């Protein structure tokens, strides 16, 4: 755990008050009761751009401008929170910026970035995927001499993200420190900054880092002892789906054990998002729900009675994704399953099947696929229920009736093709 210059971080924090107040550190009663601990949430979703990314961007620009680079053009490549933080800071300092975004970026994100930057930014849509977009941004920097503002792999960015920890240290009661700090990880700017600020005041074992299961770049890198580029990344948790941890960030984090990095399933993250929305009225993006999802994976005795701080990293959620999030959450919770049924083609066969359903079972999808033989047909059916154990009885009734079926709920290939 590499210590940071606390005075420099505190200075950056004070400078940040030019553009936004400290984000709240809130004791969450709901989670505290559930886990028998003090669960404090550092609400970075309540920053002006609804994520912590504004911190690193501000600190980077602050130092560039102090060095006299007010006439330079700044560039970033991002389809999400980094672009919005970049745009907000360009407008604050009244400097020109160019944001490269993939052509596939949702219009909502483009509009928000343009709103934050106003006349001080230009948005260029290039490429279908981020790698193509990033290459175009790098080429633009090489051709024009503009300044690239990286999303995480830079000392000034890390120092800016470390202001999250500086605020936590001020906000905790009695001037204390957490017994456990849970930090989400994407490229590593936030995690290296927060852990570096608390180095010497918290034991390395008191940190827990959380990545999406489909993008465990820090975990794989710690396992091998050097930064690893993942061959494949699941982009569902778009704010943390990074194929390679930053080099500077890995240097800051390489002293931690791979066992301190939890890779949580994307569908489990959806459960957290739905729960926080329904119970607490808190809107989280998938990356913002990472640290809270980790709580459910820990053994109760691991956190009972402790003061736990979980960083909620962002809340830029497009509600057009809500049906997919709800679907994933129900499947992970065991409340929804999909089956392919082989029903006989005779009068009354469907009625016989319906009689097998329990009082809390509901058909959410019914689709005739094809006749697999003269006397049988294949049906795709989705069933929702109120308790996971209801499916145990339902499958027993399927077996007792001699009904041919295949559960494809966790079959990613089939599910992606036909669900």
SVG drawing of the C-alpha trace seen along z (x, -y; Angstrom):
<svg xmlns="http://www.w3.org/2000/svg" viewBox="-59 -31 64 70">
<polyline fill="none" stroke="black" stroke-width="0.4" points="0.0,0.0 1.8,-3.1 1.3,-6.2 0.3,-9.4 1.2,-13.0 -1.7,-13.8 -1.0,-17.5 -1.2,-17.6 -4.4,-15.7 -5.9,-18.0 -4.8,-21.0 -6.6,-19.5 -9.7,-18.9 -9.8,-22.5 -9.3,-23.7 -12.2,-21.5 -14.6,-23.6 -14.5,-26.1 -16.9,-23.9 -18.8,-21.6 -19.2,-20.9 -18.0,-17.7 -20.3,-14.7 -22.2,-13.2 -21.0,-10.4 -24.2,-8.8 -24.9,-6.1 -27.3,-3.8 -29.8,-2.4 -31.2,0.3 -27.9,1.9 -26.6,1.4 -29.5,3.4 -29.1,6.1 -25.4,6.7 -25.2,5.8 -22.6,3.2 -22.1,-0.5 -22.5,-0.8 -21.5,-4.3 -22.0,-5.2 -19.7,-7.8 -22.2,-9.2 -20.2,-10.1 -23.4,-9.7 -24.3,-13.2 -21.5,-15.1 -22.4,-17.7 -21.8,-15.0 -23.1,-12.1 -19.7,-10.4 -16.3,-10.8 -14.7,-11.4 -15.0,-15.1 -12.3,-15.0 -9.5,-13.6 -10.4,-15.8 -10.4,-19.0 -7.1,-18.2 -5.5,-17.5 -6.8,-20.7 -5.9,-22.7 -2.3,-21.8 -2.1,-22.3 -3.5,-25.8 -1.2,-26.6 1.6,-25.7 0.4,-28.2 -1.3,-25.9 -4.5,-28.0 -4.2,-28.2 -3.9,-24.5 -6.8,-22.3 -7.6,-19.3 -8.7,-15.9 -10.4,-12.9 -11.9,-9.6 -14.9,-8.4 -18.5,-7.4 -19.4,-7.9 -18.5,-9.6 -15.0,-10.7 -16.4,-12.6 -18.9,-14.4 -16.4,-15.3 -14.0,-16.5 -16.7,-18.7 -17.8,-20.2 -14.2,-21.2 -13.5,-22.6 -16.5,-24.9 -15.4,-25.9 -11.8,-26.9 -13.1,-28.2 -10.7,-26.1 -11.4,-24.3 -11.8,-20.5 -12.5,-17.8 -14.4,-14.7 -14.1,-11.6 -17.0,-9.2 -17.9,-6.0 -20.6,-6.3 -22.6,-3.8 -22.7,-6.1 -26.4,-6.5 -27.8,-9.9 -28.5,-10.6 -24.8,-10.5 -23.9,-12.7 -26.5,-15.3 -25.4,-15.3 -21.7,-15.8 -22.7,-18.6 -24.8,-20.2 -21.9,-20.2 -19.4,-21.5 -21.5,-24.1 -19.5,-26.1 -16.2,-25.0 -16.3,-21.4 -16.6,-19.7 -17.9,-16.2 -16.5,-13.9 -18.2,-10.5 -15.6,-8.0 -15.6,-4.2 -18.0,-1.6 -16.0,-0.6 -14.0,-2.4 -10.6,-1.2 -11.3,-2.8 -12.4,-6.0 -9.4,-6.1 -7.0,-5.5 -8.6,-8.5 -8.2,-10.7 -4.5,-9.7 -4.0,-10.5 -5.6,-13.9 -3.3,-14.6 -0.2,-13.6 -1.3,-15.7 -2.3,-18.9 -0.2,-19.0 -3.3,-18.9 -3.2,-17.6 -4.6,-14.2 -6.6,-13.9 -6.4,-10.2 -9.3,-8.6 -7.2,-7.0 -3.5,-6.3 -1.9,-9.6 -0.6,-10.9 -2.7,-14.0 -5.9,-12.0 -5.0,-9.6 -4.4,-12.5 -7.8,-14.0 -9.6,-10.8 -7.8,-10.5 -9.8,-13.5 -12.7,-11.0 -10.6,-9.6 -9.7,-13.0 -13.3,-13.9 -14.1,-10.6 -11.4,-11.2 -13.1,-14.5 -16.6,-13.2 -16.4,-10.1 -17.5,-10.6 -14.7,-11.1 -12.1,-11.7 -11.8,-7.9 -11.0,-5.7 -13.0,-2.8 -12.5,0.7 -13.1,1.7 -13.0,-0.3 -14.8,1.1 -13.8,-0.5 -15.0,0.3 -12.3,0.8 -12.3,0.0 -9.0,-1.4 -7.7,-1.8 -7.6,-5.6 -10.1,-5.7 -8.8,-2.5 -5.1,-3.6 -6.0,-7.1 -8.2,-6.0 -5.8,-3.3 -2.8,-5.6 -4.4,-8.3 -5.2,-5.9 -1.8,-4.1 -0.3,-4.1 -3.7,-4.7 -5.4,-1.6 -3.9,1.9 -3.7,3.2 -6.0,6.1 -8.8,3.6 -9.3,2.8 -11.6,4.7 -11.7,4.0 -14.7,4.9 -14.7,5.6 -17.4,6.9 -17.0,10.6 -16.8,9.9 -13.8,7.5 -11.5,8.6 -8.4,6.8 -7.0,6.0 -7.6,9.5 -5.9,11.2 -3.0,8.7 -2.4,9.4 -2.6,13.1 0.1,12.9 2.2,10.1 2.0,7.7 -0.7,5.8 -2.8,8.2 -4.8,7.2 -8.1,9.2 -8.9,10.9 -12.6,10.4 -14.6,8.0 -18.3,7.9 -19.4,4.3 -22.6,4.4 -20.9,2.6 -19.7,-0.1 -18.2,-2.4 -15.8,0.4 -15.4,2.7 -11.7,2.1 -9.6,4.6 -6.3,3.5 -5.6,1.8 -3.6,-1.3 0.2,-0.9 0.6,-3.6 -2.5,-2.2 -1.1,1.3 2.1,0.1 0.1,-1.5 -2.0,1.6 0.4,4.4 1.1,4.9 -2.5,6.1 -3.5,9.8 -5.7,11.0 -7.9,12.5 -8.8,8.9 -10.4,8.3 -14.0,9.6 -15.3,10.2 -19.1,10.0 -21.6,11.3 -23.2,8.7 -26.7,10.0 -26.0,9.7 -25.2,6.1 -28.6,5.7 -30.2,7.1 -28.4,4.3 -29.6,1.6 -33.2,2.7 -33.1,2.9 -31.5,-0.5 -34.0,-2.0 -37.1,-0.4 -36.1,-0.6 -33.9,-3.7 -34.9,-5.7 -31.2,-5.8 -30.5,-5.6 -27.2,-3.7 -25.4,-2.9 -24.0,0.7 -20.5,-0.5 -22.0,-2.5 -23.5,0.6 -20.3,2.6 -19.3,1.9 -22.7,2.5 -23.0,5.8 -19.8,7.0 -21.6,6.7 -23.9,9.6 -21.0,11.9 -19.1,11.5 -19.5,13.9 -21.6,12.2 -18.8,12.5 -16.4,10.7 -18.3,7.4 -20.5,7.7 -19.9,4.8 -17.5,3.0 -17.5,-0.5 -17.6,0.1 -17.3,-2.6 -18.5,-1.7 -17.8,-4.1 -20.8,-4.6 -19.0,-5.7 -21.8,-6.9 -25.4,-7.2 -25.5,-7.9 -28.2,-5.4 -30.2,-5.4 -33.7,-4.2 -34.1,-2.6 -31.9,0.1 -34.2,0.7 -36.2,3.6 -32.9,5.5 -31.7,4.7 -34.9,6.0 -34.8,9.1 -31.2,9.9 -32.0,9.3 -34.9,11.7 -33.0,14.4 -30.1,14.1 -32.5,14.1 -34.1,17.3 -37.5,15.6 -37.6,16.1 -36.6,19.0 -36.9,19.8 -37.7,23.2 -38.0,24.9 -41.0,27.3 -41.8,30.2 -45.5,30.3 -47.6,32.9 -49.7,31.5 -53.1,32.6 -56.2,30.8 -55.9,30.0 -52.1,30.3 -51.6,26.6 -54.4,26.8 -52.7,29.7 -49.5,27.8 -51.1,24.7 -52.6,26.9 -49.0,27.7 -48.4,24.1 -48.5,23.0 -50.7,20.2 -47.7,17.8 -46.3,18.8 -46.9,16.4 -46.2,16.8 -44.1,13.8 -43.3,15.1 -44.9,17.7 -43.6,18.3 -44.2,21.1 -40.8,22.0 -41.4,24.9 -42.7,28.4 -39.8,30.7 -41.8,33.7 -45.3,34.5 -46.8,35.0 -44.7,32.5 -44.0,28.8 -41.3,26.7 -42.4,23.8 -40.3,21.0 -41.8,20.1 -40.7,17.6 -42.1,18.1 -41.9,15.6 -42.7,16.6 -42.6,15.0 -40.1,17.3 -37.2,19.3 -38.2,22.5 -41.5,22.5 -39.5,23.7 -38.5,26.9 -42.1,28.0 -42.8,26.9 -40.0,29.0 -41.1,32.0 -44.6,31.6 -43.0,31.4 -41.1,34.6 -44.3,36.3 -46.2,35.4 -43.5,36.7 -43.1,33.3 -40.0,32.8 -38.3,29.6 -34.9,27.9 -34.0,25.0 -32.1,22.5 -32.0,19.7 -28.2,19.9 -27.4,21.1 -25.8,17.9 -25.7,19.1 -29.3,20.1 -30.5,17.2 -28.8,14.6 -30.2,16.1 -33.9,16.5 -34.7,14.7"/>
</svg>
